[in-house]
Amino acid sequence: MADSQALNWFKIELLLTRSCLTLRKIFKDRWFLFTGQQWQNTTTDGQAFITGIGQKIYKNCGNIQKNTLTTGDTNQWDLTTLVLVLRETKPIRPLNKNEKRKNRQREH
């Protein structure tokens, strides 16, 4: 039974890690849509977020989340922070063909 519990723990850990990687990518893509700039995981990005589209999020979150948002390093953002940010920063409109093409080019 202990082996089964350990295996389940590792599966959950893997799922959370992969989920966070995907959510970080979604956030960075969304940031590009809002700003036309690539997110660089810098404090400059963090400041731009918390004084711009993330101002409301920053104001209403806890101190730990405020600290991680300020760093701008999405690798430090946990699942809760990522979900909060994505939930509160929805795109205004769908991408047009030109924007979709730019996104694809940026990824390669």
Jmol script that loads the backbone (N, CA, C; Angstrom):
load data "model"
ATOM      1  N   MET A   1       0.814  -1.196   0.000  1.00  0.00           N
ATOM      2  CA  MET A   1       0.000   0.000   0.000  1.00  0.00           C
ATOM      3  C   MET A   1       0.863   1.268   0.000  1.00  0.00           C
ATOM      4  N   ALA A   2       1.973   1.237   0.687  1.00  0.00           N
ATOM      5  CA  ALA A   2       2.854   2.396   0.735  1.00  0.00           C
ATOM      6  C   ALA A   2       3.410   2.705  -0.645  1.00  0.00           C
ATOM      7  N   ASP A   3       3.726   1.642  -1.430  1.00  0.00           N
ATOM      8  CA  ASP A   3       4.217   1.856  -2.787  1.00  0.00           C
ATOM      9  C   ASP A   3       3.174   2.549  -3.651  1.00  0.00           C
ATOM     10  N   SER A   4       1.928   2.169  -3.482  1.00  0.00           N
ATOM     11  CA  SER A   4       0.831   2.762  -4.248  1.00  0.00           C
ATOM     12  C   SER A   4       0.662   4.240  -3.883  1.00  0.00           C
ATOM     13  N   GLN A   5       0.776   4.562  -2.620  1.00  0.00           N
ATOM     14  CA  GLN A   5       0.656   5.951  -2.177  1.00  0.00           C
ATOM     15  C   GLN A   5       1.809   6.787  -2.704  1.00  0.00           C
ATOM     16  N   ALA A   6       3.003   6.234  -2.683  1.00  0.00           N
ATOM     17  CA  ALA A   6       4.166   6.958  -3.201  1.00  0.00           C
ATOM     18  C   ALA A   6       4.015   7.202  -4.700  1.00  0.00           C
ATOM     19  N   LEU A   7       3.557   6.196  -5.423  1.00  0.00           N
ATOM     20  CA  LEU A   7       3.345   6.339  -6.858  1.00  0.00           C
ATOM     21  C   LEU A   7       2.308   7.418  -7.149  1.00  0.00           C
ATOM     22  N   ASN A   8       1.224   7.422  -6.380  1.00  0.00           N
ATOM     23  CA  ASN A   8       0.200   8.456  -6.552  1.00  0.00           C
ATOM     24  C   ASN A   8       0.758   9.845  -6.265  1.00  0.00           C
ATOM     25  N   TRP A   9       1.593   9.948  -5.249  1.00  0.00           N
ATOM     26  CA  TRP A   9       2.212  11.233  -4.913  1.00  0.00           C
ATOM     27  C   TRP A   9       3.059  11.737  -6.076  1.00  0.00           C
ATOM     28  N   PHE A  10       3.852  10.846  -6.666  1.00  0.00           N
ATOM     29  CA  PHE A  10       4.699  11.241  -7.790  1.00  0.00           C
ATOM     30  C   PHE A  10       3.865  11.628  -9.008  1.00  0.00           C
ATOM     31  N   LYS A  11       2.753  10.961  -9.216  1.00  0.00           N
ATOM     32  CA  LYS A  11       1.864  11.312 -10.328  1.00  0.00           C
ATOM     33  C   LYS A  11       1.269  12.702 -10.126  1.00  0.00           C
ATOM     34  N   ILE A  12       0.867  12.997  -8.910  1.00  0.00           N
ATOM     35  CA  ILE A  12       0.312  14.325  -8.610  1.00  0.00           C
ATOM     36  C   ILE A  12       1.376  15.398  -8.800  1.00  0.00           C
ATOM     37  N   GLU A  13       2.565  15.133  -8.319  1.00  0.00           N
ATOM     38  CA  GLU A  13       3.671  16.091  -8.464  1.00  0.00           C
ATOM     39  C   GLU A  13       3.958  16.368  -9.938  1.00  0.00           C
ATOM     40  N   LEU A  14       3.979  15.321 -10.749  1.00  0.00           N
ATOM     41  CA  LEU A  14       4.214  15.466 -12.188  1.00  0.00           C
ATOM     42  C   LEU A  14       3.096  16.271 -12.845  1.00  0.00           C
ATOM     43  N   LEU A  15       1.862  15.979 -12.474  1.00  0.00           N
ATOM     44  CA  LEU A  15       0.714  16.706 -13.013  1.00  0.00           C
ATOM     45  C   LEU A  15       0.785  18.189 -12.664  1.00  0.00           C
ATOM     46  N   LEU A  16       1.101  18.493 -11.430  1.00  0.00           N
ATOM     47  CA  LEU A  16       1.191  19.895 -11.010  1.00  0.00           C
ATOM     48  C   LEU A  16       2.320  20.621 -11.726  1.00  0.00           C
ATOM     49  N   THR A  17       3.454  19.959 -11.875  1.00  0.00           N
ATOM     50  CA  THR A  17       4.586  20.570 -12.565  1.00  0.00           C
ATOM     51  C   THR A  17       4.234  20.880 -14.010  1.00  0.00           C
ATOM     52  N   ARG A  18       3.649  19.908 -14.691  1.00  0.00           N
ATOM     53  CA  ARG A  18       3.271  20.115 -16.092  1.00  0.00           C
ATOM     54  C   ARG A  18       2.183  21.169 -16.214  1.00  0.00           C
ATOM     55  N   SER A  19       1.246  21.169 -15.291  1.00  0.00           N
ATOM     56  CA  SER A  19       0.176  22.165 -15.328  1.00  0.00           C
ATOM     57  C   SER A  19       0.742  23.570 -15.188  1.00  0.00           C
ATOM     58  N   CYS A  20       1.661  23.742 -14.266  1.00  0.00           N
ATOM     59  CA  CYS A  20       2.258  25.065 -14.071  1.00  0.00           C
ATOM     60  C   CYS A  20       3.022  25.510 -15.305  1.00  0.00           C
ATOM     61  N   LEU A  21       3.736  24.595 -15.946  1.00  0.00           N
ATOM     62  CA  LEU A  21       4.461  24.955 -17.168  1.00  0.00           C
ATOM     63  C   LEU A  21       3.494  25.442 -18.244  1.00  0.00           C
ATOM     64  N   THR A  22       2.402  24.739 -18.403  1.00  0.00           N
ATOM     65  CA  THR A  22       1.392  25.118 -19.398  1.00  0.00           C
ATOM     66  C   THR A  22       0.744  26.447 -19.046  1.00  0.00           C
ATOM     67  N   LEU A  23       0.409  26.631 -17.781  1.00  0.00           N
ATOM     68  CA  LEU A  23      -0.230  27.885 -17.359  1.00  0.00           C
ATOM     69  C   LEU A  23       0.722  29.072 -17.517  1.00  0.00           C
ATOM     70  N   ARG A  24       2.000  28.860 -17.270  1.00  0.00           N
ATOM     71  CA  ARG A  24       2.978  29.936 -17.483  1.00  0.00           C
ATOM     72  C   ARG A  24       3.034  30.343 -18.949  1.00  0.00           C
ATOM     73  N   LYS A  25       2.998  29.367 -19.825  1.00  0.00           N
ATOM     74  CA  LYS A  25       3.015  29.656 -21.256  1.00  0.00           C
ATOM     75  C   LYS A  25       1.755  30.415 -21.660  1.00  0.00           C
ATOM     76  N   ILE A  26       0.617  30.004 -21.149  1.00  0.00           N
ATOM     77  CA  ILE A  26      -0.637  30.699 -21.458  1.00  0.00           C
ATOM     78  C   ILE A  26      -0.555  32.140 -20.984  1.00  0.00           C
ATOM     79  N   PHE A  27      -0.028  32.349 -19.776  1.00  0.00           N
ATOM     80  CA  PHE A  27       0.104  33.720 -19.272  1.00  0.00           C
ATOM     81  C   PHE A  27       1.009  34.548 -20.173  1.00  0.00           C
ATOM     82  N   LYS A  28       2.144  33.989 -20.567  1.00  0.00           N
ATOM     83  CA  LYS A  28       3.088  34.739 -21.403  1.00  0.00           C
ATOM     84  C   LYS A  28       2.477  35.066 -22.765  1.00  0.00           C
ATOM     85  N   ASP A  29       1.717  34.131 -23.318  1.00  0.00           N
ATOM     86  CA  ASP A  29       1.018  34.402 -24.580  1.00  0.00           C
ATOM     87  C   ASP A  29      -0.008  35.519 -24.395  1.00  0.00           C
ATOM     88  N   ARG A  30      -0.711  35.465 -23.299  1.00  0.00           N
ATOM     89  CA  ARG A  30      -1.716  36.499 -23.019  1.00  0.00           C
ATOM     90  C   ARG A  30      -1.047  37.858 -22.821  1.00  0.00           C
ATOM     91  N   TRP A  31       0.062  37.863 -22.128  1.00  0.00           N
ATOM     92  CA  TRP A  31       0.809  39.112 -21.914  1.00  0.00           C
ATOM     93  C   TRP A  31       1.194  39.722 -23.259  1.00  0.00           C
ATOM     94  N   PHE A  32       1.667  38.881 -24.162  1.00  0.00           N
ATOM     95  CA  PHE A  32       2.041  39.354 -25.488  1.00  0.00           C
ATOM     96  C   PHE A  32       0.839  39.971 -26.205  1.00  0.00           C
ATOM     97  N   LEU A  33      -0.330  39.362 -26.032  1.00  0.00           N
ATOM     98  CA  LEU A  33      -1.548  39.907 -26.654  1.00  0.00           C
ATOM     99  C   LEU A  33      -1.886  41.287 -26.097  1.00  0.00           C
ATOM    100  N   PHE A  34      -1.743  41.438 -24.795  1.00  0.00           N
ATOM    101  CA  PHE A  34      -2.081  42.710 -24.154  1.00  0.00           C
ATOM    102  C   PHE A  34      -1.073  43.803 -24.456  1.00  0.00           C
ATOM    103  N   THR A  35       0.203  43.431 -24.513  1.00  0.00           N
ATOM    104  CA  THR A  35       1.253  44.453 -24.558  1.00  0.00           C
ATOM    105  C   THR A  35       2.069  44.478 -25.849  1.00  0.00           C
ATOM    106  N   GLY A  36       2.057  43.383 -26.584  1.00  0.00           N
ATOM    107  CA  GLY A  36       2.915  43.278 -27.762  1.00  0.00           C
ATOM    108  C   GLY A  36       4.369  43.023 -27.395  1.00  0.00           C
ATOM    109  N   GLN A  37       4.639  42.780 -26.127  1.00  0.00           N
ATOM    110  CA  GLN A  37       5.997  42.538 -25.625  1.00  0.00           C
ATOM    111  C   GLN A  37       6.099  41.118 -25.074  1.00  0.00           C
ATOM    112  N   GLN A  38       7.265  40.530 -25.215  1.00  0.00           N
ATOM    113  CA  GLN A  38       7.484  39.223 -24.609  1.00  0.00           C
ATOM    114  C   GLN A  38       7.785  39.386 -23.128  1.00  0.00           C
ATOM    115  N   TRP A  39       7.226  38.485 -22.336  1.00  0.00           N
ATOM    116  CA  TRP A  39       7.484  38.459 -20.899  1.00  0.00           C
ATOM    117  C   TRP A  39       8.874  37.867 -20.694  1.00  0.00           C
ATOM    118  N   GLN A  40       9.736  38.560 -19.935  1.00  0.00           N
ATOM    119  CA  GLN A  40      11.127  38.141 -19.759  1.00  0.00           C
ATOM    120  C   GLN A  40      11.458  37.611 -18.366  1.00  0.00           C
ATOM    121  N   ASN A  41      10.459  37.494 -17.500  1.00  0.00           N
ATOM    122  CA  ASN A  41      10.672  37.036 -16.116  1.00  0.00           C
ATOM    123  C   ASN A  41      11.586  37.973 -15.334  1.00  0.00           C
ATOM    124  N   THR A  42      11.405  39.261 -15.518  1.00  0.00           N
ATOM    125  CA  THR A  42      12.227  40.259 -14.826  1.00  0.00           C
ATOM    126  C   THR A  42      11.360  41.095 -13.881  1.00  0.00           C
ATOM    127  N   THR A  43      12.020  41.800 -12.988  1.00  0.00           N
ATOM    128  CA  THR A  43      11.272  42.692 -12.100  1.00  0.00           C
ATOM    129  C   THR A  43      10.593  43.802 -12.896  1.00  0.00           C
ATOM    130  N   THR A  44      11.164  44.169 -14.033  1.00  0.00           N
ATOM    131  CA  THR A  44      10.522  45.173 -14.895  1.00  0.00           C
ATOM    132  C   THR A  44       9.170  44.658 -15.379  1.00  0.00           C
ATOM    133  N   ASP A  45       9.121  43.384 -15.776  1.00  0.00           N
ATOM    134  CA  ASP A  45       7.848  42.789 -16.173  1.00  0.00           C
ATOM    135  C   ASP A  45       6.883  42.741 -14.995  1.00  0.00           C
ATOM    136  N   GLY A  46       7.393  42.346 -13.837  1.00  0.00           N
ATOM    137  CA  GLY A  46       6.545  42.280 -12.647  1.00  0.00           C
ATOM    138  C   GLY A  46       5.939  43.635 -12.320  1.00  0.00           C
ATOM    139  N   GLN A  47       6.757  44.671 -12.380  1.00  0.00           N
ATOM    140  CA  GLN A  47       6.252  46.022 -12.099  1.00  0.00           C
ATOM    141  C   GLN A  47       5.222  46.458 -13.138  1.00  0.00           C
ATOM    142  N   ALA A  48       5.494  46.142 -14.394  1.00  0.00           N
ATOM    143  CA  ALA A  48       4.535  46.494 -15.449  1.00  0.00           C
ATOM    144  C   ALA A  48       3.209  45.784 -15.224  1.00  0.00           C
ATOM    145  N   PHE A  49       3.265  44.537 -14.774  1.00  0.00           N
ATOM    146  CA  PHE A  49       2.038  43.782 -14.525  1.00  0.00           C
ATOM    147  C   PHE A  49       1.255  44.358 -13.354  1.00  0.00           C
ATOM    148  N   ILE A  50       1.937  44.567 -12.224  1.00  0.00           N
ATOM    149  CA  ILE A  50       1.197  44.987 -11.022  1.00  0.00           C
ATOM    150  C   ILE A  50       0.739  46.445 -11.080  1.00  0.00           C
ATOM    151  N   THR A  51       1.293  47.223 -12.006  1.00  0.00           N
ATOM    152  CA  THR A  51       0.816  48.600 -12.159  1.00  0.00           C
ATOM    153  C   THR A  51      -0.090  48.745 -13.380  1.00  0.00           C
ATOM    154  N   GLY A  52      -0.247  47.649 -14.129  1.00  0.00           N
ATOM    155  CA  GLY A  52      -1.084  47.667 -15.330  1.00  0.00           C
ATOM    156  C   GLY A  52      -2.265  46.731 -15.180  1.00  0.00           C
ATOM    157  N   ILE A  53      -2.316  45.723 -16.052  1.00  0.00           N
ATOM    158  CA  ILE A  53      -3.478  44.834 -16.076  1.00  0.00           C
ATOM    159  C   ILE A  53      -3.617  44.000 -14.810  1.00  0.00           C
ATOM    160  N   GLY A  54      -2.553  43.857 -14.037  1.00  0.00           N
ATOM    161  CA  GLY A  54      -2.623  43.070 -12.811  1.00  0.00           C
ATOM    162  C   GLY A  54      -2.794  43.898 -11.551  1.00  0.00           C
ATOM    163  N   GLN A  55      -3.082  45.169 -11.707  1.00  0.00           N
ATOM    164  CA  GLN A  55      -3.189  46.060 -10.544  1.00  0.00           C
ATOM    165  C   GLN A  55      -4.250  45.588  -9.549  1.00  0.00           C
ATOM    166  N   LYS A  56      -5.403  45.197 -10.053  1.00  0.00           N
ATOM    167  CA  LYS A  56      -6.497  44.732  -9.185  1.00  0.00           C
ATOM    168  C   LYS A  56      -6.107  43.426  -8.491  1.00  0.00           C
ATOM    169  N   ILE A  57      -5.459  42.547  -9.226  1.00  0.00           N
ATOM    170  CA  ILE A  57      -5.016  41.272  -8.652  1.00  0.00           C
ATOM    171  C   ILE A  57      -4.036  41.527  -7.521  1.00  0.00           C
ATOM    172  N   TYR A  58      -3.046  42.370  -7.795  1.00  0.00           N
ATOM    173  CA  TYR A  58      -2.015  42.682  -6.802  1.00  0.00           C
ATOM    174  C   TYR A  58      -2.630  43.278  -5.539  1.00  0.00           C
ATOM    175  N   LYS A  59      -3.561  44.170  -5.723  1.00  0.00           N
ATOM    176  CA  LYS A  59      -4.194  44.846  -4.583  1.00  0.00           C
ATOM    177  C   LYS A  59      -4.932  43.866  -3.677  1.00  0.00           C
ATOM    178  N   ASN A  60      -5.522  42.821  -4.270  1.00  0.00           N
ATOM    179  CA  ASN A  60      -6.380  41.916  -3.510  1.00  0.00           C
ATOM    180  C   ASN A  60      -5.734  40.599  -3.097  1.00  0.00           C
ATOM    181  N   CYS A  61      -4.468  40.383  -3.423  1.00  0.00           N
ATOM    182  CA  CYS A  61      -3.852  39.102  -3.065  1.00  0.00           C
ATOM    183  C   CYS A  61      -3.051  39.226  -1.775  1.00  0.00           C
ATOM    184  N   GLY A  62      -2.611  38.076  -1.277  1.00  0.00           N
ATOM    185  CA  GLY A  62      -1.842  38.027  -0.037  1.00  0.00           C
ATOM    186  C   GLY A  62      -0.407  38.474  -0.230  1.00  0.00           C
ATOM    187  N   ASN A  63       0.303  38.641   0.883  1.00  0.00           N
ATOM    188  CA  ASN A  63       1.682  39.138   0.845  1.00  0.00           C
ATOM    189  C   ASN A  63       2.632  38.229   0.076  1.00  0.00           C
ATOM    190  N   ILE A  64       2.482  36.923   0.233  1.00  0.00           N
ATOM    191  CA  ILE A  64       3.372  35.997  -0.481  1.00  0.00           C
ATOM    192  C   ILE A  64       3.155  36.135  -1.979  1.00  0.00           C
ATOM    193  N   GLN A  65       1.900  36.189  -2.411  1.00  0.00           N
ATOM    194  CA  GLN A  65       1.627  36.364  -3.831  1.00  0.00           C
ATOM    195  C   GLN A  65       2.119  37.723  -4.317  1.00  0.00           C
ATOM    196  N   LYS A  66       1.963  38.751  -3.511  1.00  0.00           N
ATOM    197  CA  LYS A  66       2.467  40.076  -3.900  1.00  0.00           C
ATOM    198  C   LYS A  66       3.970  40.021  -4.143  1.00  0.00           C
ATOM    199  N   ASN A  67       4.690  39.345  -3.253  1.00  0.00           N
ATOM    200  CA  ASN A  67       6.141  39.237  -3.415  1.00  0.00           C
ATOM    201  C   ASN A  67       6.511  38.507  -4.699  1.00  0.00           C
ATOM    202  N   THR A  68       5.827  37.404  -4.994  1.00  0.00           N
ATOM    203  CA  THR A  68       6.177  36.653  -6.203  1.00  0.00           C
ATOM    204  C   THR A  68       5.763  37.390  -7.462  1.00  0.00           C
ATOM    205  N   LEU A  69       4.627  38.078  -7.441  1.00  0.00           N
ATOM    206  CA  LEU A  69       4.223  38.863  -8.609  1.00  0.00           C
ATOM    207  C   LEU A  69       5.228  39.982  -8.874  1.00  0.00           C
ATOM    208  N   THR A  70       5.713  40.604  -7.830  1.00  0.00           N
ATOM    209  CA  THR A  70       6.659  41.706  -7.966  1.00  0.00           C
ATOM    210  C   THR A  70       7.963  41.262  -8.626  1.00  0.00           C
ATOM    211  N   THR A  71       8.392  40.033  -8.356  1.00  0.00           N
ATOM    212  CA  THR A  71       9.645  39.554  -8.956  1.00  0.00           C
ATOM    213  C   THR A  71       9.527  39.450 -10.469  1.00  0.00           C
ATOM    214  N   GLY A  72       8.322  39.185 -10.952  1.00  0.00           N
ATOM    215  CA  GLY A  72       8.128  39.010 -12.380  1.00  0.00           C
ATOM    216  C   GLY A  72       8.591  37.660 -12.891  1.00  0.00           C
ATOM    217  N   ASP A  73       9.124  36.828 -12.024  1.00  0.00           N
ATOM    218  CA  ASP A  73       9.628  35.511 -12.417  1.00  0.00           C
ATOM    219  C   ASP A  73       8.499  34.492 -12.315  1.00  0.00           C
ATOM    220  N   THR A  74       7.894  34.171 -13.447  1.00  0.00           N
ATOM    221  CA  THR A  74       6.759  33.250 -13.439  1.00  0.00           C
ATOM    222  C   THR A  74       7.148  31.859 -12.947  1.00  0.00           C
ATOM    223  N   ASN A  75       8.428  31.541 -12.980  1.00  0.00           N
ATOM    224  CA  ASN A  75       8.867  30.247 -12.449  1.00  0.00           C
ATOM    225  C   ASN A  75       8.685  30.165 -10.935  1.00  0.00           C
ATOM    226  N   GLN A  76       8.536  31.310 -10.290  1.00  0.00           N
ATOM    227  CA  GLN A  76       8.300  31.358  -8.848  1.00  0.00           C
ATOM    228  C   GLN A  76       6.808  31.397  -8.501  1.00  0.00           C
ATOM    229  N   TRP A  77       5.972  31.600  -9.504  1.00  0.00           N
ATOM    230  CA  TRP A  77       4.533  31.665  -9.263  1.00  0.00           C
ATOM    231  C   TRP A  77       3.985  30.258  -9.088  1.00  0.00           C
ATOM    232  N   ASP A  78       3.264  30.029  -8.002  1.00  0.00           N
ATOM    233  CA  ASP A  78       2.686  28.715  -7.770  1.00  0.00           C
ATOM    234  C   ASP A  78       1.361  28.576  -8.525  1.00  0.00           C
ATOM    235  N   LEU A  79       0.771  27.408  -8.427  1.00  0.00           N
ATOM    236  CA  LEU A  79      -0.460  27.113  -9.151  1.00  0.00           C
ATOM    237  C   LEU A  79      -1.567  28.094  -8.784  1.00  0.00           C
ATOM    238  N   THR A  80      -1.697  28.410  -7.522  1.00  0.00           N
ATOM    239  CA  THR A  80      -2.739  29.339  -7.072  1.00  0.00           C
ATOM    240  C   THR A  80      -2.569  30.713  -7.711  1.00  0.00           C
ATOM    241  N   THR A  81      -1.347  31.206  -7.740  1.00  0.00           N
ATOM    242  CA  THR A  81      -1.072  32.517  -8.338  1.00  0.00           C
ATOM    243  C   THR A  81      -1.350  32.497  -9.831  1.00  0.00           C
ATOM    244  N   LEU A  82      -0.885  31.460 -10.506  1.00  0.00           N
ATOM    245  CA  LEU A  82      -1.110  31.358 -11.953  1.00  0.00           C
ATOM    246  C   LEU A  82      -2.594  31.326 -12.300  1.00  0.00           C
ATOM    247  N   VAL A  83      -3.354  30.532 -11.569  1.00  0.00           N
ATOM    248  CA  VAL A  83      -4.797  30.438 -11.833  1.00  0.00           C
ATOM    249  C   VAL A  83      -5.468  31.779 -11.565  1.00  0.00           C
ATOM    250  N   LEU A  84      -5.110  32.436 -10.476  1.00  0.00           N
ATOM    251  CA  LEU A  84      -5.676  33.745 -10.164  1.00  0.00           C
ATOM    252  C   LEU A  84      -5.389  34.748 -11.275  1.00  0.00           C
ATOM    253  N   VAL A  85      -4.151  34.802 -11.705  1.00  0.00           N
ATOM    254  CA  VAL A  85      -3.752  35.748 -12.750  1.00  0.00           C
ATOM    255  C   VAL A  85      -4.496  35.459 -14.052  1.00  0.00           C
ATOM    256  N   LEU A  86      -4.573  34.205 -14.437  1.00  0.00           N
ATOM    257  CA  LEU A  86      -5.247  33.857 -15.692  1.00  0.00           C
ATOM    258  C   LEU A  86      -6.754  34.088 -15.610  1.00  0.00           C
ATOM    259  N   ARG A  87      -7.324  33.820 -14.466  1.00  0.00           N
ATOM    260  CA  ARG A  87      -8.768  34.024 -14.293  1.00  0.00           C
ATOM    261  C   ARG A  87      -9.131  35.501 -14.391  1.00  0.00           C
ATOM    262  N   GLU A  88      -8.253  36.342 -13.906  1.00  0.00           N
ATOM    263  CA  GLU A  88      -8.553  37.772 -13.847  1.00  0.00           C
ATOM    264  C   GLU A  88      -8.048  38.570 -15.051  1.00  0.00           C
ATOM    265  N   THR A  89      -7.296  37.951 -15.936  1.00  0.00           N
ATOM    266  CA  THR A  89      -6.775  38.673 -17.109  1.00  0.00           C
ATOM    267  C   THR A  89      -7.204  37.955 -18.382  1.00  0.00           C
ATOM    268  N   LYS A  90      -8.451  38.043 -18.678  1.00  0.00           N
ATOM    269  CA  LYS A  90      -8.969  37.396 -19.883  1.00  0.00           C
ATOM    270  C   LYS A  90      -8.757  38.304 -21.090  1.00  0.00           C
ATOM    271  N   PRO A  91      -8.466  37.703 -22.244  1.00  0.00           N
ATOM    272  CA  PRO A  91      -8.320  38.523 -23.452  1.00  0.00           C
ATOM    273  C   PRO A  91      -9.603  39.277 -23.757  1.00  0.00           C
ATOM    274  N   ILE A  92      -9.450  40.465 -24.281  1.00  0.00           N
ATOM    275  CA  ILE A  92     -10.596  41.309 -24.607  1.00  0.00           C
ATOM    276  C   ILE A  92     -11.357  40.745 -25.797  1.00  0.00           C
ATOM    277  N   ARG A  93     -10.621  40.164 -26.740  1.00  0.00           N
ATOM    278  CA  ARG A  93     -11.236  39.638 -27.959  1.00  0.00           C
ATOM    279  C   ARG A  93     -10.407  38.470 -28.461  1.00  0.00           C
ATOM    280  N   PRO A  94     -10.984  37.652 -29.346  1.00  0.00           N
ATOM    281  CA  PRO A  94     -10.188  36.559 -29.918  1.00  0.00           C
ATOM    282  C   PRO A  94      -9.104  37.100 -30.836  1.00  0.00           C
ATOM    283  N   LEU A  95      -8.081  36.294 -31.061  1.00  0.00           N
ATOM    284  CA  LEU A  95      -6.995  36.680 -31.965  1.00  0.00           C
ATOM    285  C   LEU A  95      -7.485  36.715 -33.406  1.00  0.00           C
ATOM    286  N   ASN A  96      -7.005  37.700 -34.163  1.00  0.00           N
ATOM    287  CA  ASN A  96      -7.269  37.679 -35.596  1.00  0.00           C
ATOM    288  C   ASN A  96      -6.171  36.855 -36.269  1.00  0.00           C
ATOM    289  N   LYS A  97      -6.289  36.619 -37.569  1.00  0.00           N
ATOM    290  CA  LYS A  97      -5.347  35.752 -38.283  1.00  0.00           C
ATOM    291  C   LYS A  97      -3.912  36.260 -38.185  1.00  0.00           C
ATOM    292  N   ASN A  98      -3.724  37.575 -38.289  1.00  0.00           N
ATOM    293  CA  ASN A  98      -2.387  38.155 -38.218  1.00  0.00           C
ATOM    294  C   ASN A  98      -1.761  37.927 -36.843  1.00  0.00           C
ATOM    295  N   GLU A  99      -2.532  38.097 -35.790  1.00  0.00           N
ATOM    296  CA  GLU A  99      -2.025  37.890 -34.431  1.00  0.00           C
ATOM    297  C   GLU A  99      -1.683  36.420 -34.191  1.00  0.00           C
ATOM    298  N   LYS A 100      -2.523  35.514 -34.714  1.00  0.00           N
ATOM    299  CA  LYS A 100      -2.239  34.088 -34.581  1.00  0.00           C
ATOM    300  C   LYS A 100      -0.928  33.741 -35.285  1.00  0.00           C
ATOM    301  N   ARG A 101      -0.709  34.312 -36.458  1.00  0.00           N
ATOM    302  CA  ARG A 101       0.519  34.062 -37.208  1.00  0.00           C
ATOM    303  C   ARG A 101       1.727  34.583 -36.428  1.00  0.00           C
ATOM    304  N   LYS A 102       1.619  35.782 -35.863  1.00  0.00           N
ATOM    305  CA  LYS A 102       2.718  36.345 -35.074  1.00  0.00           C
ATOM    306  C   LYS A 102       3.041  35.446 -33.871  1.00  0.00           C
ATOM    307  N   ASN A 103       2.007  34.941 -33.218  1.00  0.00           N
ATOM    308  CA  ASN A 103       2.209  34.060 -32.071  1.00  0.00           C
ATOM    309  C   ASN A 103       2.944  32.789 -32.485  1.00  0.00           C
ATOM    310  N   ARG A 104       2.554  32.206 -33.608  1.00  0.00           N
ATOM    311  CA  ARG A 104       3.205  30.991 -34.093  1.00  0.00           C
ATOM    312  C   ARG A 104       4.670  31.272 -34.433  1.00  0.00           C
ATOM    313  N   GLN A 105       4.934  32.410 -35.068  1.00  0.00           N
ATOM    314  CA  GLN A 105       6.306  32.762 -35.425  1.00  0.00           C
ATOM    315  C   GLN A 105       7.152  32.993 -34.187  1.00  0.00           C
ATOM    316  N   ARG A 106       6.583  33.586 -33.190  1.00  0.00           N
ATOM    317  CA  ARG A 106       7.292  33.876 -31.954  1.00  0.00           C
ATOM    318  C   ARG A 106       7.682  32.592 -31.231  1.00  0.00           C
ATOM    319  N   GLU A 107       6.851  31.552 -31.350  1.00  0.00           N
ATOM    320  CA  GLU A 107       7.114  30.288 -30.664  1.00  0.00           C
ATOM    321  C   GLU A 107       8.237  29.502 -31.314  1.00  0.00           C
ATOM    322  N   HIS A 108       8.528  29.760 -32.586  1.00  0.00           N
ATOM    323  CA  HIS A 108       9.558  28.969 -33.295  1.00  0.00           C
ATOM    324  C   HIS A 108      10.873  29.660 -33.366  1.00  0.00           C
TER     325      HIS A 108
END
end "model"
wireframe off; spacefill off
backbone 0.3
color backbone group
